[in-house]
Amino acid sequence: MDRPARIIVLDDEAELRNMLQRFLRGHGFDVRIAEDGRRLDRYLEREPFDLLVLDLMIGDEDGLAICARLRAQGQTLPILMLTAKGDPLDRVVGLETGADDYLAKPFLPRELVARINALLRRQRMASGEPGSTAQKVQNVRFGAFTLDLTKQQLARAGELLEVHSAQMLLLVALAASPNRPVSRDNLLARARGREHDALDRSIDVQVLRLRQMIEDDPSKPRFIKTVWGVGYMLVADIDA
């Protein structure tokens, strides 16, 4: 990157967030700190960030709620979640809510930096930014299926399938953010235009039809997952 990565740290412990700010700045990051969700929202409205370090256990709106809310709003910046809890279930719930990585307290500061750098590299590769080693994503694979994003064609074991235009638009919208939850509002905006009612439940109907087409058992989907409280996620591999 031609500028320092912009990191925002949200933690309600003043000592810890100030320590993290000093440490991360010492490693070349441009760092802002916030003590609650309201301050975080003000920062995100004013300037773009490359990554959020988010504490799980904070104030009135905890990290899980903040993470889910940001993803429902279409916010795609990588989120590294911190928690004092060691229960593996917390890690699973955090990742399902939309976090990209998880680090339990207490942690080694060098490990935090390593995880931040890994997430930033992954983000650059996914977006095809200059200097990344990845080209622009063209194909998304899940099971025996391959979706060509450029041609908007779906094939199963190399054989092209006929897909209704509404379902293809939805599948492409999901494939634009593979392995990351996408809110219903965001899917509507991507697939059908922002003028549509955000409460339109047709997204759920189209998801059901897609599952009937690509899932072995639509009641237990492998590829199009429901992320409760957020929306849906396409579990897939990416080809350049």
N, C-alpha and C positions, 0 to 999 in steps of 0.2 A: 504494500500500500504506500501511496505517496504522502500520506499524513499519518499521525498517530491514531490508532484505533480508539474510538470514543466508547468508553465503558461507563455505565451508570450502576451504582451499588445501592441497593435498598436493604437497610437493616435498621431495626429500632434500637440497637445498642450503639450509643454514640462512640464509645471507645473503640469498638470493633470496626465500625464503618470509617472512622478517621484513620485507624491503623491500615485498613485495606486501601484507602485512598493514597496514603503516603507510599505504601509498598508498591502498588500498581503504577503509580506515577514514576517511581524509581526504576520500573521496568519499561518505561517508554510509552505508557498508555495515557490518554487524555481522560481524566476521571471526574465524574460528578457523583455526589452522594445525596441520598434522600432517606428520610426517616419514616415515610408512610406512603400509601398509594396516592394521596392527593398531590404531594410534592412530585412524585414520579410522573403523574399525568401532566403536570405543568412543564416539566422538563421535556417530555416526549412531544408536547405540542409546539415547543419552541425550537427544537433542534433535533437532527437525526442522530441516532446512536447505533453502534455496531453490535453491542451485546449488553445484556442485563444480568447482573449478579443479584439474585433474589433470595432473601431469607424466608424460610418456610413459616417460622413462628414469629409473627409480628402482629401487634395491635388488633384493631377491630376487624380489618380485612386482611386475612392471612395470605401467605404466599400462594397457596393453591387457588384461592379465589381471585387474586390479582392475575395470576397466570391464565386462568380460564377466561377472565374478562378481556385481557389483552388479545388472546387468540380469537375470541368471539368478535372483537372489533376489527379483525383482519391484520393485527400487528404480527409481523413475521420475524422481528429481530431475535437472534438466538438467546435463550434463557438458561443460565446456569443456576440451579437451585441449591441453596445451602440449608442444612437442617442439623439440629442437635440430636435428632432421633436416629436410632440405629435400626429401626424396624424396616425390613425389606419392603413391606407393604407401602410405606410412605414413599419409597423410591418409585414403586410401580405407579401409584396414584399420581405422583408428581409428573412422571413421564407421560402418562395417559392424558393428563390435563393440558399438556403442551410444552412442558420443559424439555430442553434438549440434552441436558446432562445434570448430574446430581453429585454433590460432594458433602459428606457428613462431617460435622464438627466433632472434635477439633480436627483440623487439617493442617498439612504442611503448606505454607504460603507458596512454595515452589510448585507444589502440585496444582494449586489454584491457577497459577500462571500457565502451566503446561496445558491444563484443560481449556483455559480461555483461548490460548493460541490454537489448539486443535479445533475448537468450535469456529474460530475465525477462518481458519483454512478451509474447513468444510463449507462454510457459508460462501467463501469466494469461489470455490470449485463449483458449487451448485448454481451460482449466479453467472458463472463464466466471466468474472471480472478480469481485466488485463492483469497479467502476471500470474494468473492461476494456471494449474496444469491441466484443467479440464476445458473441453470445448463446450459449445452450447448444447444443452440436452436436446436430443432429437427423438430418442426411443425410450419408452418406459415398459419394463417387462414385469409381469406377475403371473406365476405359474406357467402355463402353456401359451399365454397371451402376450402379444407385443402391440403396443400402441405407438404409432408413428405420429408425433405431435405436429410435424410439419405438414403432412398430408391429411392428418385427422382420419387415419385408417386403423382399424383394429383387426388383428390376425390371430388365429388360433392354430398353433403348430404350422405356421406358414400360410394358412388358408385365410383369405380375406372374408370378413363377416359383414353382413348388412346390419347396420346399427341406425336406429331412429335418430334424427338430427338432435332432438332434445337430450337424448341419452348420451350422444357423442359429445355435445357441448359440456354436459355435466362431467363426463369422464375426463375430458381434457382439462376442465377446471380443477378437478382433484389431482390430476397428474402434474399440474403446474407446481404443486407443493407436495411431492411424494413423501410419505412417511411422516407427515406433519398434519395435525388436525386443522381442518378448514371449517369455519362457521357456516351455518345455513345462509346468513346474510351475505357473506363473502362469496359463497357459491352462486347465489342468485345474481349478485353484481357481475361476477365473471361470466356466467353462462347465459344470462338473460337480460342484463342491463339494469342499471340502478333505478329505473322508473318503476320497476315491479315492487309490489307490496312485500316488505321484509318478512311478513308473517305468512307468506305463501307456503302452504304445506306440500306443493307439488314436488319440491325437492325430495321429500321422503318417498313419494310415489315413484319418481324416476330412479332413485337409489334402489328401491325394491325391484324394479324391472331390470336394472343393471345386474343386481345380484342373481336374479333368475337366469340371466344370460351367462354369467362368468363363474358363479360359485357352484361347487359340487353340492353343497347343502346351504341354500340361502338363509336358513334359520341359524346357521353357525358359520358366518362369513369368515373367510381367510384373508380376503383382499380388500374389501370395502368395509372398514371397521366403523362402528358407531362409537364416538367419543362423547360420553354423557355430559350434558351441560354445555357442549361446544358445538359439535356437528359431526363430520365424517372425516375419515383418513384413508387414503389409498396406500396399502402396503405393497411396495414395489421395488425393483431394481432399476438403475438408471444407466443408459448407454449414451455415450457422446456421439 
